[in-house]
Amino acid sequence: MDEKYDVIVVGGGAGGVAAAIRSAQLGAKVAVVEENKLGGLCMNSGCVPFGHMMAASRILRDLALAKDMGIVCSSVSRDVSTLLNRQKELITFMQQGVKTIFSKRKITLVTGKGKLSGAGKVDVNGKMLSAKAIILAAGAQWLIPDFAGSDLPQVVNSDYLLTTTELPKRCLLYGGGAWSMKIAQYLNRFGSQVWLVTQEEGLLHDESKSIRSRLAKALQSHGINTITGARDLALKKKSAGVEAVMAVKDKEETLQVDLVIALDRVAAVKDLGLETVGIDEKAEFLRVNEKMETGVKGLYAIGDLTAPEKKHFSHVASSGGLVAAENTMGMNRVFNERTVPRIAFTSPQVACVGLTGKEAKALGYEVVVGAAPLSMNTFGMITVQTDGLVEVVADKRYGEILGIHIIGDSACEMIGQGVLAIQQEMTLEELAQTAFPHPTLSESIAEAARDALGAAIYLP
C-alpha cells in the first residue's frame, strides 16, 4: 500500500530543504527523498566547503595589507588538514540543524533513490509513495569531460579537494565559471601554480564588460594564469604529471601539470522516471514556468534541475523551492528571475543583478549607466579596493533601475541592496537620495546612481 503525503520533495539539497520546510509550515504532510546527504551539493561539496576555503585564503591575502598597517607576521604556515577538519565539523553541524528542523516540522526523511512512477507517485527503491504534489529538486551531476585523456587518473573534479591534504604543485582548472575561479585562488594562495582554462572568450562573459575586465586584471595580478578561447584540449600521461595541449587563437599551447580539475556540471534529469509522466529525460534540463510548474499537473521542479550550469546557484534553488511549495498549497506565487543575483565568491567578489547595459539596449531601453570606482570610496581607500567598482544601469526615460553590478570586497553582501532596488522598482533619484552609512563600500551604490544622473558628488 502506498504511503500518502500532501507533498513529496525529491532531493534534499538547498532547494528541496526550503520547499519541504515551507510546505510543512503551510500545513502539508511532507516527505523528502534523499539518496545521499542532506544539504546537497551546496552544503556538502560546494558553497559551504569552498566558501570556507576561500575565507581561509582571504586571510592569507589580508596579511599583505596587515604588513602595510604595521602588523607583521614573522612566519605563516598552511595546514590543510586543520582546515579540512574544521570544515567537516561545520558541515556536520549544519546537517544536524536541517535534521532538527525536519523533526520539529514532522517532515519524513526517506533515504534512497527517488524516481517518478506515474502521476503523483514516487518509487524509492521499490517503496511506493504518493502525493497530491511532487517537487523535483534532484540538482545537478558531474559531466564526464569530453576531451582526449579525460580518463587519466590525474583528471578529477572538485570533490578531490575535499579530502586531500596534498595540494598539487601545478594544476589546470578546466571550466571558467565562478566556481573554477574561486578554486583557482584558493589553490594559488595555498602554494599551487594554477592555470585557469576555458573555452569561452572571456571569464563571466555574459556580465558587464567593466566588471569582467577588472576581474581578469585582478586574477592576473594575483598570479592566476588565465587561458580563454581554448579549443581541442588533449591530455597525455608523462613520467611526471600530465601534458596538456590545446589550441589558443590558432596557436598550440602546451602545459605541464600534476592535476587537472574539470568542473562542468549538468542537470540530473536521468533516472528520474520522467518518461512515466511524458517528459523527455534527454532534455538538457527541465523547463518550468514562473510558478515552477513543469506542465504536468501537480509536478513542480526547481534549482539546478531546471537551468543551464551558469544559473546553478543555491539561492536560486531555495527561492524557487519557496515558490513551488506555496503554489502546491494553493497560493499564487511567481519567481522573478530578474531579481536573482549572480555571484562569484572570488577575490575581489563579483555580484550582479538585473540587466547589463548591453542586454537592456537589446530589449529596447534607452540606457543610462553610472559608475563609482571603490578606489574613490573612503573605506575603499582604507582597504585598497583598487579593482572595485559599482555600476548602475537604468532606463533613461523613467529612471527605473534595471541592473546593478559590483566588483570588490563584500560585493556579495552589497548586492542584496541592489536586489531590493530592482524588486521595489526604485528610480535613480530614489537610489541617489538613499543615506548609506559612512564609511562603507555600500555608499558607492548611491554615488553610482548620482553619476548616472550627472550629479556625482565624490568623483572627479
C-alpha positions in Angstrom: 0.0 0.0 0.0 1.3 3.5 -0.9 2.5 5.9 1.8 0.4 9.0 1.2 1.6 12.6 1.6 0.4 16.1 0.6 3.8 17.0 -0.9 6.8 14.8 -1.8 10.2 16.5 -2.4 12.7 14.5 -4.4 16.1 15.8 -3.4 17.3 17.2 -0.1 19.6 20.0 -1.3 19.2 23.7 -0.8 16.0 23.9 -2.9 14.5 20.7 -1.6 15.0 21.6 2.0 13.5 25.0 1.6 10.5 23.6 -0.3 9.9 20.9 2.3 10.0 23.3 5.3 7.8 25.9 3.7 5.2 23.2 2.7 5.2 21.9 6.3 4.8 25.4 7.6 1.6 25.7 5.5 0.2 22.5 7.0 1.3 19.9 4.5 2.3 16.3 5.3 5.7 16.2 3.7 8.3 13.6 2.7 11.8 14.3 1.5 13.5 11.7 -0.6 17.3 11.9 -0.5 19.8 9.3 -1.7 22.9 10.8 -0.1 23.4 13.6 2.4 21.0 16.3 3.4 22.1 19.7 2.2 23.0 18.5 -1.3 25.9 19.9 -3.3 26.0 23.3 -1.7 26.3 22.2 1.9 28.4 19.1 1.4 30.7 19.7 -1.5 30.0 23.2 -3.0 29.2 26.6 -1.5 29.9 25.7 2.1 33.3 23.9 1.9 34.7 26.1 -0.8 33.4 29.2 0.8 35.3 28.0 3.9 38.4 27.5 1.8 38.1 31.0 0.3 37.7 32.5 3.8 41.0 30.9 4.7 42.6 32.1 1.5 41.4 35.7 2.1 43.1 35.7 5.5 46.3 34.9 3.6 45.6 37.7 1.2 45.0 40.2 4.0 48.4 39.6 5.5 49.9 41.8 2.8 47.6 44.7 3.9 48.3 43.9 7.5 52.0 44.5 6.9 51.3 47.9 5.4 49.3 48.7 8.6 52.2 47.8 10.9 51.1 44.2 11.7 53.9 41.8 10.8 53.7 38.1 11.0 57.3 36.6 11.1 56.1 33.3 9.5 53.0 31.8 8.1 52.3 28.1 7.9 49.4 26.4 5.9 47.9 23.3 7.4 45.3 21.9 5.0 44.5 19.0 7.4 43.3 21.5 10.1 41.3 23.4 7.5 39.5 20.3 6.4 38.8 19.1 9.9 37.2 22.4 10.8 35.3 22.2 7.5 33.9 18.7 8.3 32.8 19.8 11.7 31.0 22.8 10.3 29.2 20.7 7.7 28.2 18.1 10.2 26.7 20.8 12.4 24.7 22.2 9.5 23.4 18.8 8.5 22.2 18.2 12.1 20.5 21.5 12.0 18.4 20.5 9.0 17.5 17.2 10.6 16.4 19.0 13.8 14.1 21.3 11.7 12.7 18.3 9.9 11.9 16.7 13.1 10.2 19.8 14.5 8.1 20.2 11.4 7.3 16.4 11.3 8.9 16.1 7.8 9.6 12.4 6.9 13.0 11.8 5.5 13.1 8.8 3.2 16.6 7.5 2.3 17.1 6.2 -1.2 16.9 7.0 -4.9 13.6 8.5 -5.8 12.1 8.3 -9.2 8.7 9.1 -10.7 6.4 6.1 -11.3 3.5 7.8 -13.0 1.4 10.8 -11.9 1.5 11.6 -8.2 3.8 8.6 -7.4 7.5 8.3 -6.4 9.3 4.9 -6.3 12.1 4.8 -3.7 14.0 1.6 -4.2 10.7 -0.4 -4.6 8.8 1.5 -1.9 5.9 3.5 -3.3 5.0 7.0 -2.1 2.1 9.0 -3.4 1.2 12.7 -3.1 -1.1 15.4 -4.5 2.0 17.4 -5.4 5.6 16.4 -6.2 8.6 18.8 -6.2 11.6 17.6 -8.1 14.8 19.0 -6.7 17.4 16.5 -7.9 20.0 19.1 -8.6 22.9 18.5 -11.0 25.6 15.9 -11.6 29.2 15.9 -12.8 29.5 15.9 -16.6 32.1 13.4 -17.9 34.7 15.6 -19.7 34.8 15.1 -23.5 38.5 16.0 -24.1 41.1 13.4 -25.0 42.8 11.9 -22.0 39.9 12.7 -19.7 40.1 9.1 -18.3 43.5 9.6 -16.8 43.7 9.2 -13.0 45.1 12.8 -12.9 41.7 14.1 -14.0 39.3 14.8 -11.1 36.5 17.1 -10.1 36.4 19.5 -7.2 35.4 16.7 -4.8 39.1 15.7 -4.8 39.9 18.8 -2.8 37.5 18.0 0.0 39.7 15.2 1.3 43.2 15.5 0.0 45.8 17.2 2.3 48.4 17.2 -0.5 47.6 20.0 -2.9 49.1 19.9 -6.5 52.2 21.9 -7.2 50.8 22.6 -10.7 47.1 22.5 -11.5 44.9 23.1 -14.6 41.3 24.1 -13.8 39.1 23.5 -16.8 35.9 25.5 -16.6 36.0 29.2 -16.4 32.8 29.8 -14.3 32.6 31.4 -10.9 33.4 28.1 -9.1 36.6 27.5 -11.0 37.9 31.0 -10.3 37.3 30.6 -6.6 39.1 27.3 -6.5 41.9 28.7 -8.6 42.5 31.5 -6.0 42.3 29.0 -3.1 45.0 26.8 -4.6 47.1 29.7 -5.6 47.2 31.1 -2.1 48.0 27.7 -0.7 51.0 27.4 -2.9 49.9 25.9 -6.1 50.7 27.2 -9.6 47.4 27.4 -11.4 46.2 27.7 -15.0 42.5 28.6 -15.4 41.4 27.3 -18.9 38.1 27.9 -20.5 36.6 27.6 -24.0 34.7 30.9 -23.5 36.3 34.0 -25.0 36.3 35.6 -21.5 35.6 35.0 -17.9 31.9 35.6 -16.9 31.4 36.5 -20.5 27.7 37.4 -20.1 28.4 40.1 -17.4 29.2 43.8 -17.8 32.5 44.4 -19.7 33.7 46.8 -17.0 33.2 44.1 -14.3 34.8 41.3 -16.5 37.9 43.3 -17.3 38.5 44.3 -13.7 38.2 40.7 -12.6 40.6 39.4 -15.3 43.1 42.1 -14.3 42.8 41.1 -10.6 43.3 37.4 -11.3 46.3 38.1 -13.4 47.9 40.3 -10.7 47.3 37.6 -8.1 49.3 35.1 -10.2 46.5 33.2 -11.8 47.4 32.1 -15.4 44.2 32.5 -17.4 43.7 31.0 -20.9 40.5 31.8 -22.7 39.2 30.7 -26.0 40.9 27.3 -25.6 40.0 24.6 -28.1 40.7 20.9 -28.6 42.2 20.2 -25.2 44.1 16.9 -25.1 46.0 15.3 -22.2 48.9 12.8 -22.3 50.4 11.0 -19.4 54.0 11.8 -18.7 56.5 10.3 -16.3 55.9 13.3 -14.0 52.3 14.5 -14.3 50.3 15.3 -17.4 51.0 17.2 -20.6 48.1 19.4 -21.7 47.9 20.6 -25.3 45.3 23.0 -26.6 44.7 25.4 -29.5 44.5 29.1 -28.5 44.0 31.7 -31.2 45.3 29.4 -33.9 48.4 28.6 -31.8 49.3 25.5 -29.9 49.7 25.9 -26.2 51.4 23.2 -24.1 51.4 22.9 -20.3 52.9 20.5 -17.8 50.7 20.0 -14.8 50.3 17.5 -11.9 46.5 17.6 -11.8 43.5 18.6 -14.0 40.3 19.6 -12.3 37.3 19.5 -14.6 34.3 21.4 -13.3 31.4 21.0 -15.7 28.0 20.0 -14.3 24.7 19.2 -15.9 21.1 19.0 -14.7 20.4 15.5 -13.2 17.5 14.6 -15.4 18.4 11.0 -16.0 16.9 8.2 -14.0 14.1 10.4 -12.5 11.3 8.4 -14.2 10.4 11.5 -16.3 9.2 9.2 -19.1 6.4 7.9 -16.9 4.8 11.3 -16.9 5.5 12.2 -20.5 8.6 14.3 -20.1 11.7 13.8 -22.2 14.6 12.7 -20.0 17.1 13.5 -22.7 16.5 17.3 -22.4 19.4 19.4 -21.2 17.3 20.5 -18.2 13.6 20.6 -17.1 11.7 23.7 -18.3 9.3 25.3 -15.9 7.2 28.4 -15.8 7.4 31.3 -13.3 5.3 29.2 -10.9 7.9 26.3 -11.1 5.3 24.1 -12.9 6.6 21.5 -15.4 3.4 21.3 -17.4 2.4 18.1 -15.8 -0.4 18.7 -13.3 0.9 18.6 -9.7 4.5 18.2 -10.7 7.0 21.1 -10.0 10.7 21.3 -10.5 13.3 23.7 -9.0 17.0 24.6 -8.8 19.9 23.2 -10.9 17.5 20.6 -12.4 15.8 23.5 -14.3 18.6 25.5 -15.7 21.9 25.5 -17.6 25.1 25.5 -15.4 25.7 29.2 -15.5 22.4 29.6 -13.5 23.3 27.0 -10.9 23.1 29.0 -7.7 21.8 27.7 -4.3 19.8 30.9 -3.6 18.0 30.3 -7.0 17.1 26.8 -5.8 15.9 27.8 -2.4 13.9 30.8 -3.7 12.3 28.5 -6.3 11.6 26.0 -3.6 9.6 28.5 -1.7 7.6 29.5 -4.8 6.9 25.8 -5.6 5.9 25.0 -2.0 3.5 27.8 -1.7 1.9 27.0 -5.1 1.4 23.4 -4.1 -0.6 24.6 -1.2 -2.9 26.7 -3.2 -1.1 30.1 -3.2 -0.3 32.1 -6.3 3.4 32.8 -6.2 5.8 33.6 -9.1 9.5 33.6 -9.4 11.1 36.8 -10.8 14.4 35.8 -12.4 15.4 39.4 -12.9 15.7 39.9 -9.1 18.1 36.9 -8.6 21.7 37.9 -8.0 24.6 36.3 -9.9 27.6 35.9 -7.7 31.2 34.8 -7.7 33.0 34.4 -4.3 36.3 35.3 -5.9 38.7 37.9 -4.6 37.6 40.5 -5.4 34.0 39.3 -5.2 31.6 39.8 -8.2 27.9 40.3 -7.7 25.3 41.3 -10.3 21.6 41.6 -10.5 19.3 42.6 -13.4 20.3 43.6 -16.9 23.6 44.7 -18.2 23.7 47.8 -20.4 24.0 45.6 -23.5 21.0 43.4 -22.5 18.9 46.5 -21.7 19.6 48.0 -25.1 18.7 44.8 -26.9 15.3 44.9 -25.1 14.7 48.4 -26.5 15.5 50.5 -23.5 17.2 53.9 -23.8 20.0 53.2 -21.3 21.9 55.4 -18.9 24.9 54.0 -16.9 26.6 55.3 -13.8 29.7 54.0 -12.2 31.6 54.6 -9.0 35.1 53.1 -8.5 35.7 51.8 -5.0 39.1 53.3 -5.2 37.4 56.7 -4.8 35.4 55.5 -1.8 36.7 56.3 1.7 36.6 52.8 3.1 37.8 51.5 -0.3 40.9 53.6 0.1 41.4 52.2 3.6 41.1 48.6 2.4 42.9 49.2 -1.0 39.9 48.4 -3.3 41.9 49.2 -6.5 39.8 46.8 -8.6 36.4 47.7 -7.1 33.5 49.3 -9.0 29.8 49.8 -8.6 27.8 50.1 -11.9 24.2 51.1 -12.1 22.1 50.5 -15.3 18.8 52.4 -15.7 16.1 53.4 -18.1 16.9 56.9 -19.1 13.2 57.9 -19.8 11.8 56.9 -16.4 14.9 56.4 -14.3 13.9 52.8 -13.3 16.9 50.8 -12.1 17.4 47.9 -14.5 20.7 46.4 -13.2 23.4 46.8 -10.5 26.8 45.3 -11.0 29.5 45.2 -8.3 33.1 44.0 -8.0 35.1 44.3 -4.8 35.2 43.1 -1.2 31.7 42.4 0.2 30.1 42.7 -3.2 28.0 39.6 -2.4 26.7 41.3 0.7 26.1 44.6 -1.0 24.2 43.1 -3.9 21.2 42.5 -1.6 20.6 46.2 -1.7 20.6 46.0 -5.5 18.1 43.2 -5.4 15.8 45.3 -3.2 16.2 48.3 -5.5 15.1 46.3 -8.6 12.4 44.4 -6.7 10.9 47.6 -5.4 11.3 49.3 -8.9 13.4 52.1 -7.5 14.4 55.0 -9.7 17.9 56.6 -10.0 16.6 59.6 -8.0 15.4 57.4 -5.1 18.6 55.4 -5.0 20.8 58.6 -5.2 19.0 60.0 -2.2 19.4 56.9 -0.1 21.5 57.5 3.0 24.1 54.7 3.2 26.3 54.5 6.3 29.8 56.1 6.2 32.5 54.9 5.9 31.3 51.8 4.0 31.7 50.4 0.5 27.9 50.5 0.1 28.0 54.3 -0.2 29.2 53.8 -3.8 25.8 52.4 -4.8 24.2 55.8 -4.3 27.2 57.5 -5.9 26.9 55.4 -9.0 23.2 56.4 -9.2 24.2 60.0 -8.9 26.8 59.6 -11.6 24.1 58.2 -13.9 22.1 61.4 -13.2 25.2 63.6 -13.9 25.3 64.6 -10.2 28.2 62.6 -8.7 29.5 64.2 -5.5 32.8 62.5 -4.9 34.0 61.6 -8.4 36.3 64.0 -10.3 
